[in-house]
C-alpha cells in the first residue's frame, strides 16, 4: 500500500509526520525507517534517536509495552482508545505488552460548559434550561469521547448527561485513515508482525470507535439491559431518557450506591458478601446464556452496590454479543472438550475462521490435548476460571489462532467477573452454577426438534445450490467463450521494491554528479591564473564546485546513515 493511497490533504500528511516523529522519539525509529517514513523525521531527531534514557531494565516485551504507552499518551485519544481495545485481545498480543496497555487512563481535561450546553441544544432541540431544573456546569467525569454532568429533569428525576466532545469525530476519522494505512503497510512489510494481525486490530477498532461515537448505540444497549433486569429485585441498571438523548447526548437515570471497590476493600462494610457474590454470578450468567448480550468491561469501577446484596451495573459503552451460531459452536466445543475430542475442537476453531496461515493443526491438537489433560478430573472447586482463561489464550496465541472478538470478550468478562466473585466469597463454586446452564444449552442444541429444523435449513441450502448450479455453469462457460475469464494476481511489496529502486537510482545519480563536479572543479583549478570569465578568475569556480561537491556528499552520507544500510 503506497503513500499515494492516503487521502491527499494537508492534515493527513501533517498527522503522519507527527506520528513518525513520536514513534522515532520513543525507540521505534527502525519501524519508521522500514515504513519509509524517515523523510518525515527531522535529521536532528533521527540522530538523537535510540533507547530512551529513563527506560528501566525489564523484559524486552515489557519495555515495548512501556514505550507504546508513551506513544499513545502523546498521540492522543484515538491511540489511547486503540491501545485500550488492543488490551482486550490476549489471544493476539503477549501478556507483558497487555499489562502495560491496561494501565492507560482515558483522562482528558473537560471542555467549556458553554460548548456542552450548545451541543445539547443542537442534538435534542431543547435548551438546558428547558430540559432541566438543575444542570451542573462542572462535569464530574471527563474522557476523550465526552464528559458527564449531573442534572435534575423538570419532572424531578436525577440524571447524568453525557455530552460528546466537540470535533472528536473529525480527529478520530483522520487518525483512522492513517492507522489503516500504517497497519496495511506494516503487515505487508513486516512478516514478523503478521501473527499480531495489525490490520484486523485496526479494523475492529474502527468499527468499535464509530459505534462508541454514536451515543444511540450505548443508549440502545443500556435500554436492553434495563428491560432484561427490570423485574429482578437484586440487579439494577439505569433507565434511558430517550426524550433527552441523541447522537451526541446520552441522558441516563442517576444510580446511587457504594462502589464495589469499597466493598472489596472493606470486609466490615454493611454488606452481605455471599449474597453479593451469588447475585453477581447470576447476573452475568444470565447475560451469557439467556440475554445474548453481555457487559464486556465488568471491572469493580463499573458496579455499585446497595447493602446488603443488591448490584447496580452501568457504563455499557463496551458490550459483546453472542449470536445463535456462536453459541452452537461453543456448545460443540464444550462437549468435545469434556470428551477430550481434540480433533473436533480444532474443526470448530477452523469453522470460526480462527486458524491462521502459520497454524499447524497437529501442533495445535497436541497443545490442546495437553491443556485438557491438565484439568481433566480436577475437582470443580479447584478450577479457577481466570487461570484457565490465561492458559487457554496462551495456547491459542502460540499456535497463531485468532478467536472471534466477542468470543474472547465473553471469556474475559466471565474470568473478570469470577475474579470479583471469588474476592467476595472464596467458597462459592462458580462452575456449579455454570454447569446446569451448559447442560441446558447442550440439550437444546441436540434436541430432535432443533436438529430437524437444522436439517430442513441444510436441505433448503442444498436444493438452492442444485437449482442455481446449471445457470452458474452456463454463465461461466459463456464468459470463457467470450474471453471474459480473468485471473487476478495480487502482488505484495512491489511498490516497496519500486520505491527502493527509485531511491537507489537517485543516490547513484547524486554520487555521479558529485564525482563529475569534483573532476570539473579540479580541471578549473588547473587553468592559468590570468584566465577570467566576466572579470572573475575561472579557478574561483573550482572552489565553488568543491563546496557544492561537499554539500552533495554530506547529503548522500546522511541519507545512507538514515537508511541503516551501510553494507
WOWOKA-V84659 format. One record per residue. N is the residue number from 0. OMEGA is omega as a letter, one per 30 degrees, with the letter a starting at -180 (* if undefined). D_CENTER is the distance of its C-alpha to the mean C-alpha in Angstrom with 1 decimal. Layout:
n=N omega=OMEGA d_center=D_CENTER
n=N omega=OMEGA d_center=D_CENTER
This chain:
n=0 omega=a d_center=20.9
n=1 omega=a d_center=23.2
n=2 omega=l d_center=22.9
n=3 omega=a d_center=25.2
n=4 omega=l d_center=22.4
n=5 omega=l d_center=20.8
n=6 omega=a d_center=22.2
n=7 omega=l d_center=25.4
n=8 omega=l d_center=25.4
n=9 omega=a d_center=26.4
n=10 omega=a d_center=23.3
n=11 omega=a d_center=21.0
n=12 omega=l d_center=23.0
n=13 omega=l d_center=23.4
n=14 omega=l d_center=19.7
n=15 omega=l d_center=19.3
n=16 omega=l d_center=22.2
n=17 omega=a d_center=20.7
n=18 omega=a d_center=17.5
n=19 omega=a d_center=19.9
n=20 omega=l d_center=22.1
n=21 omega=l d_center=19.7
n=22 omega=a d_center=18.2
n=23 omega=a d_center=21.9
n=24 omega=a d_center=23.0
n=25 omega=l d_center=20.7
n=26 omega=l d_center=21.7
n=27 omega=a d_center=19.6
n=28 omega=l d_center=22.6
n=29 omega=l d_center=22.9
n=30 omega=l d_center=19.5
n=31 omega=a d_center=20.7
n=32 omega=a d_center=24.0
n=33 omega=l d_center=22.7
n=34 omega=a d_center=20.7
n=35 omega=l d_center=24.1
n=36 omega=a d_center=23.1
n=37 omega=a d_center=25.8
n=38 omega=a d_center=27.9
n=39 omega=a d_center=25.6
n=40 omega=l d_center=26.3
n=41 omega=a d_center=29.8
n=42 omega=a d_center=32.1
n=43 omega=l d_center=32.8
n=44 omega=l d_center=29.1
n=45 omega=a d_center=28.9
n=46 omega=a d_center=32.1
n=47 omega=a d_center=30.8
n=48 omega=a d_center=27.5
n=49 omega=a d_center=27.2
n=50 omega=l d_center=26.1
n=51 omega=a d_center=25.7
n=52 omega=a d_center=28.9
n=53 omega=a d_center=27.6
n=54 omega=a d_center=25.2
n=55 omega=l d_center=26.4
n=56 omega=a d_center=27.6
n=57 omega=l d_center=24.9
n=58 omega=a d_center=23.3
n=59 omega=l d_center=21.8
n=60 omega=l d_center=18.3
n=61 omega=l d_center=18.7
n=62 omega=l d_center=19.9
n=63 omega=l d_center=16.9
n=64 omega=l d_center=14.7
n=65 omega=a d_center=17.2
n=66 omega=l d_center=17.3
n=67 omega=l d_center=13.5
n=68 omega=l d_center=13.9
n=69 omega=l d_center=16.8
n=70 omega=a d_center=15.2
n=71 omega=l d_center=12.5
n=72 omega=a d_center=15.4
n=73 omega=a d_center=17.6
n=74 omega=l d_center=15.4
n=75 omega=a d_center=14.9
n=76 omega=a d_center=12.9
n=77 omega=a d_center=10.3
n=78 omega=l d_center=9.3
n=79 omega=l d_center=9.8
n=80 omega=l d_center=7.5
n=81 omega=l d_center=4.6
n=82 omega=l d_center=6.2
n=83 omega=l d_center=6.8
n=84 omega=l d_center=3.8
n=85 omega=a d_center=3.9
n=86 omega=l d_center=7.4
n=87 omega=a d_center=7.7
n=88 omega=l d_center=7.8
n=89 omega=l d_center=11.2
n=90 omega=a d_center=12.3
n=91 omega=a d_center=10.6
n=92 omega=l d_center=10.8
n=93 omega=a d_center=14.2
n=94 omega=a d_center=15.3
n=95 omega=l d_center=16.6
n=96 omega=a d_center=13.4
n=97 omega=a d_center=11.6
n=98 omega=l d_center=14.8
n=99 omega=a d_center=14.6
n=100 omega=a d_center=11.0
n=101 omega=a d_center=12.1
n=102 omega=a d_center=15.0
n=103 omega=l d_center=13.3
n=104 omega=l d_center=15.2
n=105 omega=a d_center=14.6
n=106 omega=a d_center=18.3
n=107 omega=l d_center=19.8
n=108 omega=a d_center=23.4
n=109 omega=l d_center=24.7
n=110 omega=a d_center=26.0
n=111 omega=a d_center=29.7
n=112 omega=l d_center=31.0
n=113 omega=l d_center=32.9
n=114 omega=l d_center=29.7
n=115 omega=l d_center=28.4
n=116 omega=a d_center=31.7
n=117 omega=l d_center=31.7
n=118 omega=l d_center=28.3
n=119 omega=a d_center=29.5
n=120 omega=a d_center=32.7
n=121 omega=a d_center=31.0
n=122 omega=a d_center=28.7
n=123 omega=a d_center=31.2
n=124 omega=l d_center=34.5
n=125 omega=l d_center=35.9
n=126 omega=l d_center=36.4
n=127 omega=l d_center=35.4
n=128 omega=l d_center=39.1
n=129 omega=a d_center=39.7
n=130 omega=a d_center=36.8
n=131 omega=l d_center=37.2
n=132 omega=a d_center=40.1
n=133 omega=l d_center=38.1
n=134 omega=a d_center=34.9
n=135 omega=l d_center=33.7
n=136 omega=l d_center=32.9
n=137 omega=a d_center=31.3
n=138 omega=l d_center=27.7
n=139 omega=l d_center=27.1
n=140 omega=a d_center=23.3
n=141 omega=l d_center=21.3
n=142 omega=a d_center=17.6
n=143 omega=a d_center=15.7
n=144 omega=a d_center=15.8
n=145 omega=l d_center=19.3
n=146 omega=a d_center=22.1
n=147 omega=l d_center=24.2
n=148 omega=l d_center=28.0
n=149 omega=l d_center=30.7
n=150 omega=l d_center=33.3
n=151 omega=a d_center=36.1
n=152 omega=a d_center=36.8
n=153 omega=l d_center=40.3
n=154 omega=l d_center=40.8
n=155 omega=a d_center=40.2
n=156 omega=l d_center=36.8
n=157 omega=a d_center=34.6
n=158 omega=l d_center=31.1
n=159 omega=a d_center=27.9
n=160 omega=l d_center=26.8
n=161 omega=a d_center=23.2
n=162 omega=a d_center=23.4
n=163 omega=l d_center=20.8
n=164 omega=a d_center=20.9
n=165 omega=l d_center=23.0
n=166 omega=a d_center=21.6
n=167 omega=l d_center=17.9
n=168 omega=a d_center=17.2
n=169 omega=l d_center=18.8
n=170 omega=a d_center=17.0
n=171 omega=a d_center=13.5
n=172 omega=l d_center=14.8
n=173 omega=a d_center=16.3
n=174 omega=l d_center=13.2
n=175 omega=l d_center=11.4
n=176 omega=a d_center=14.6
n=177 omega=a d_center=14.6
n=178 omega=l d_center=11.0
n=179 omega=l d_center=11.7
n=180 omega=a d_center=15.1
n=181 omega=a d_center=14.0
n=182 omega=l d_center=11.7
n=183 omega=a d_center=14.6
n=184 omega=l d_center=17.1
n=185 omega=a d_center=15.6
n=186 omega=l d_center=15.4
n=187 omega=a d_center=18.9
n=188 omega=a d_center=20.4
n=189 omega=l d_center=18.9
n=190 omega=a d_center=19.8
n=191 omega=l d_center=18.8
n=192 omega=a d_center=15.1
n=193 omega=l d_center=15.2
n=194 omega=l d_center=14.8
n=195 omega=l d_center=11.3
n=196 omega=a d_center=10.4
n=197 omega=l d_center=8.9
n=198 omega=a d_center=9.8
n=199 omega=l d_center=8.4
n=200 omega=a d_center=4.7
n=201 omega=l d_center=5.8
n=202 omega=l d_center=7.9
n=203 omega=a d_center=6.0
n=204 omega=a d_center=4.4
n=205 omega=l d_center=8.1
n=206 omega=a d_center=9.5
n=207 omega=a d_center=8.2
n=208 omega=l d_center=9.1
n=209 omega=l d_center=12.3
n=210 omega=a d_center=13.3
n=211 omega=l d_center=12.9
n=212 omega=l d_center=15.1
n=213 omega=a d_center=17.7
n=214 omega=l d_center=19.3
n=215 omega=l d_center=21.2
n=216 omega=l d_center=18.2
n=217 omega=l d_center=18.2
n=218 omega=l d_center=22.0
n=219 omega=l d_center=22.3
n=220 omega=l d_center=20.3
n=221 omega=l d_center=22.4
n=222 omega=l d_center=25.5
n=223 omega=l d_center=24.9
n=224 omega=a d_center=24.5
n=225 omega=l d_center=27.6
n=226 omega=a d_center=29.7
n=227 omega=a d_center=28.7
n=228 omega=a d_center=29.9
n=229 omega=l d_center=32.6
n=230 omega=a d_center=35.3
n=231 omega=a d_center=34.1
n=232 omega=a d_center=36.1
n=233 omega=a d_center=33.8
n=234 omega=l d_center=30.3
n=235 omega=l d_center=29.7
n=236 omega=a d_center=27.0
n=237 omega=l d_center=27.4
n=238 omega=l d_center=29.1
n=239 omega=l d_center=27.7
n=240 omega=a d_center=30.2
n=241 omega=l d_center=29.7
n=242 omega=a d_center=32.5
n=243 omega=a d_center=30.7
n=244 omega=l d_center=27.2
n=245 omega=a d_center=25.6
n=246 omega=a d_center=22.6
n=247 omega=a d_center=22.6
n=248 omega=l d_center=24.4
n=249 omega=a d_center=23.9
n=250 omega=a d_center=27.0
n=251 omega=l d_center=27.1
n=252 omega=l d_center=29.9
n=253 omega=a d_center=30.1
n=254 omega=l d_center=29.8
n=255 omega=l d_center=31.8
n=256 omega=l d_center=31.9
n=257 omega=l d_center=31.3
n=258 omega=a d_center=27.9
n=259 omega=l d_center=27.3
n=260 omega=l d_center=26.8
n=261 omega=l d_center=30.4
n=262 omega=l d_center=31.6
n=263 omega=a d_center=29.9
n=264 omega=a d_center=31.4
n=265 omega=a d_center=34.8
n=266 omega=a d_center=36.5
n=267 omega=l d_center=39.5
n=268 omega=a d_center=37.7
n=269 omega=a d_center=39.5
n=270 omega=l d_center=37.1
n=271 omega=a d_center=37.7
n=272 omega=l d_center=34.9
n=273 omega=l d_center=35.8
n=274 omega=l d_center=35.7
n=275 omega=a d_center=32.3
n=276 omega=a d_center=30.9
n=277 omega=a d_center=32.5
n=278 omega=l d_center=31.3
n=279 omega=l d_center=27.7
n=280 omega=a d_center=27.8
n=281 omega=a d_center=29.4
n=282 omega=a d_center=26.9
n=283 omega=l d_center=23.8
n=284 omega=l d_center=25.8
n=285 omega=l d_center=26.9
n=286 omega=a d_center=23.4
n=287 omega=a d_center=22.5
n=288 omega=a d_center=25.8
n=289 omega=a d_center=27.3
n=290 omega=a d_center=25.1
n=291 omega=l d_center=22.3
n=292 omega=a d_center=19.9
n=293 omega=l d_center=18.6
n=294 omega=a d_center=17.2
n=295 omega=a d_center=13.8
n=296 omega=a d_center=14.3
n=297 omega=l d_center=18.0
n=298 omega=a d_center=18.6
n=299 omega=l d_center=22.2
n=300 omega=l d_center=21.3
n=301 omega=l d_center=20.5
n=302 omega=l d_center=23.9
n=303 omega=l d_center=27.5
n=304 omega=l d_center=30.7
n=305 omega=a d_center=34.2
n=306 omega=g d_center=36.8
n=307 omega=a d_center=37.9
n=308 omega=a d_center=35.1
n=309 omega=a d_center=33.3
n=310 omega=l d_center=29.5
n=311 omega=l d_center=27.6
n=312 omega=l d_center=23.9
n=313 omega=a d_center=22.1
n=314 omega=a d_center=18.8
n=315 omega=l d_center=17.4
n=316 omega=l d_center=14.5
n=317 omega=l d_center=12.2
n=318 omega=l d_center=14.2
n=319 omega=l d_center=14.2
n=320 omega=l d_center=16.9
n=321 omega=a d_center=19.1
n=322 omega=a d_center=21.3
n=323 omega=a d_center=24.7
n=324 omega=l d_center=23.8
n=325 omega=l d_center=21.1
n=326 omega=a d_center=23.6
n=327 omega=l d_center=26.3
n=328 omega=l d_center=24.5
n=329 omega=l d_center=23.6
n=330 omega=l d_center=27.3
n=331 omega=l d_center=28.4
n=332 omega=a d_center=26.3
n=333 omega=l d_center=27.7
n=334 omega=l d_center=31.2
n=335 omega=a d_center=30.8
n=336 omega=l d_center=29.6
n=337 omega=l d_center=32.6
n=338 omega=a d_center=34.9
n=339 omega=l d_center=33.2
n=340 omega=a d_center=32.8
n=341 omega=a d_center=30.2
n=342 omega=l d_center=30.7
n=343 omega=l d_center=29.9
n=344 omega=l d_center=26.6
n=345 omega=l d_center=25.7
n=346 omega=l d_center=26.8
n=347 omega=l d_center=24.6
n=348 omega=l d_center=21.5
n=349 omega=l d_center=22.8
n=350 omega=l d_center=23.2
n=351 omega=a d_center=19.6
n=352 omega=a d_center=18.7
n=353 omega=a d_center=17.2
n=354 omega=a d_center=19.5
n=355 omega=a d_center=18.5
n=356 omega=a d_center=21.0
n=357 omega=a d_center=22.0
n=358 omega=l d_center=22.5
n=359 omega=a d_center=26.1
n=360 omega=l d_center=27.1
n=361 omega=l d_center=30.0
n=362 omega=l d_center=28.1
n=363 omega=l d_center=25.4
n=364 omega=l d_center=28.4
n=365 omega=a d_center=30.1
n=366 omega=l d_center=27.2
n=367 omega=l d_center=26.7
n=368 omega=l d_center=30.4
n=369 omega=l d_center=30.6
n=370 omega=a d_center=27.8
n=371 omega=l d_center=29.8
n=372 omega=a d_center=33.1
n=373 omega=a d_center=32.0
n=374 omega=a d_center=31.5
n=375 omega=l d_center=34.1
n=376 omega=l d_center=37.0
n=377 omega=l d_center=35.5
n=378 omega=a d_center=36.7
n=379 omega=a d_center=34.1
n=380 omega=l d_center=34.5
n=381 omega=a d_center=33.4
n=382 omega=l d_center=30.1
n=383 omega=a d_center=27.2
n=384 omega=l d_center=24.0
n=385 omega=l d_center=21.8
n=386 omega=l d_center=23.4
n=387 omega=a d_center=23.5
n=388 omega=a d_center=19.7
n=389 omega=a d_center=19.0
n=390 omega=l d_center=21.6
n=391 omega=a d_center=20.5
n=392 omega=l d_center=17.0
n=393 omega=l d_center=18.6
n=394 omega=a d_center=20.9
n=395 omega=l d_center=18.5
n=396 omega=l d_center=16.3
n=397 omega=a d_center=19.6
n=398 omega=l d_center=20.6
n=399 omega=l d_center=17.7
n=400 omega=a d_center=16.9
n=401 omega=a d_center=13.6
n=402 omega=l d_center=13.9
n=403 omega=a d_center=12.9
n=404 omega=a d_center=10.0
n=405 omega=l d_center=12.8
n=406 omega=l d_center=14.9
n=407 omega=a d_center=12.9
n=408 omega=l d_center=12.2
n=409 omega=a d_center=16.0
n=410 omega=l d_center=17.1
n=411 omega=l d_center=15.1
n=412 omega=l d_center=16.5
n=413 omega=l d_center=19.9
n=414 omega=l d_center=19.8
n=415 omega=l d_center=19.0
n=416 omega=l d_center=21.7
n=417 omega=l d_center=24.1
n=418 omega=l d_center=23.8
n=419 omega=a d_center=24.8
n=420 omega=a d_center=27.5
n=421 omega=l d_center=29.0
n=422 omega=l d_center=29.2
n=423 omega=a d_center=31.2
n=424 omega=a d_center=33.3
n=425 omega=a d_center=33.3
n=426 omega=a d_center=35.9
n=427 omega=l d_center=33.9
n=428 omega=a d_center=33.0
n=429 omega=a d_center=29.9
n=430 omega=l d_center=30.4
n=431 omega=l d_center=33.7
n=432 omega=a d_center=32.1
n=433 omega=a d_center=29.5
n=434 omega=l d_center=32.2
n=435 omega=a d_center=34.2
n=436 omega=l d_center=31.2
n=437 omega=l d_center=30.2
n=438 omega=l d_center=33.9
n=439 omega=l d_center=34.1
n=440 omega=a d_center=31.1
n=441 omega=l d_center=32.7
n=442 omega=a d_center=36.0
n=443 omega=a d_center=34.6
n=444 omega=a d_center=32.8
n=445 omega=l d_center=36.0
n=446 omega=a d_center=38.5
n=447 omega=a d_center=41.0
n=448 omega=a d_center=40.2
n=449 omega=l d_center=36.5
n=450 omega=l d_center=37.4
n=451 omega=l d_center=40.0
n=452 omega=l d_center=37.6
n=453 omega=l d_center=35.1
n=454 omega=l d_center=38.0
n=455 omega=l d_center=39.1
n=456 omega=l d_center=35.7
n=457 omega=l d_center=35.7
n=458 omega=l d_center=39.3
n=459 omega=l d_center=38.4
n=460 omega=a d_center=35.6
n=461 omega=l d_center=38.1
n=462 omega=l d_center=40.8
n=463 omega=l d_center=38.6
n=464 omega=a d_center=37.9
n=465 omega=l d_center=41.6
n=466 omega=a d_center=42.6
n=467 omega=a d_center=40.4
n=468 omega=a d_center=41.0
n=469 omega=a d_center=44.3
n=470 omega=a d_center=43.1
n=471 omega=l d_center=40.0
n=472 omega=l d_center=42.3
n=473 omega=l d_center=44.8
n=474 omega=l d_center=42.3
n=475 omega=l d_center=41.0
n=476 omega=l d_center=44.6
n=477 omega=l d_center=45.4
n=478 omega=l d_center=42.5
n=479 omega=a d_center=43.6
n=480 omega=a d_center=47.2
n=481 omega=a d_center=46.3
n=482 omega=a d_center=44.3
n=483 omega=l d_center=41.0
n=484 omega=a d_center=39.4
n=485 omega=l d_center=36.7
n=486 omega=a d_center=34.7
n=487 omega=l d_center=31.5
n=488 omega=a d_center=30.5
n=489 omega=l d_center=27.0
n=490 omega=l d_center=27.2
n=491 omega=l d_center=24.7
n=492 omega=l d_center=25.1
n=493 omega=l d_center=28.5
n=494 omega=l d_center=27.4
n=495 omega=l d_center=26.6
n=496 omega=l d_center=30.1
n=497 omega=l d_center=31.7
n=498 omega=l d_center=30.2
n=499 omega=l d_center=31.5
n=500 omega=l d_center=34.9
n=501 omega=l d_center=35.1
n=502 omega=a d_center=34.3
n=503 omega=l d_center=36.9
n=504 omega=l d_center=39.5
n=505 omega=l d_center=39.1
n=506 omega=l d_center=39.6
n=507 omega=l d_center=42.6
n=508 omega=l d_center=44.1
n=509 omega=l d_center=43.7
n=510 omega=l d_center=45.3
n=511 omega=l d_center=48.2
n=512 omega=l d_center=48.7
n=513 omega=l d_center=48.9
n=514 omega=a d_center=51.4
n=515 omega=l d_center=53.5
n=516 omega=l d_center=53.5
n=517 omega=l d_center=54.7
n=518 omega=l d_center=57.5
n=519 omega=l d_center=58.5
n=520 omega=l d_center=58.6
n=521 omega=l d_center=60.7
n=522 omega=l d_center=63.2
n=523 omega=l d_center=63.4
n=524 omega=a d_center=64.2
n=525 omega=l d_center=67.1
n=526 omega=l d_center=68.8
n=527 omega=a d_center=72.1
n=528 omega=a d_center=71.7
n=529 omega=l d_center=73.7
n=530 omega=a d_center=71.5
n=531 omega=l d_center=69.8
n=532 omega=a d_center=67.6
n=533 omega=l d_center=68.0
n=534 omega=a d_center=69.9
n=535 omega=l d_center=67.1
n=536 omega=a d_center=67.6
n=537 omega=a d_center=65.6
n=538 omega=l d_center=64.6
n=539 omega=l d_center=62.5
n=540 omega=l d_center=60.2
n=541 omega=l d_center=59.7
n=542 omega=l d_center=58.3
n=543 omega=l d_center=56.0
n=544 omega=l d_center=54.9
n=545 omega=l d_center=54.2
n=546 omega=l d_center=52.1
n=547 omega=l d_center=50.0
n=548 omega=l d_center=49.7
n=549 omega=a d_center=48.5
n=550 omega=l d_center=45.7
n=551 omega=l d_center=44.6
n=552 omega=l d_center=44.6
n=553 omega=l d_center=42.6
n=554 omega=a d_center=40.1
n=555 omega=a d_center=40.0
n=556 omega=l d_center=39.6
n=557 omega=l d_center=36.7
n=558 omega=a d_center=34.9
n=559 omega=l d_center=35.6
n=560 omega=a d_center=34.6
n=561 omega=l d_center=31.2
n=562 omega=a d_center=30.6
n=563 omega=a d_center=31.2
n=564 omega=a d_center=33.4
n=565 omega=a d_center=36.9
n=566 omega=* d_center=38.2
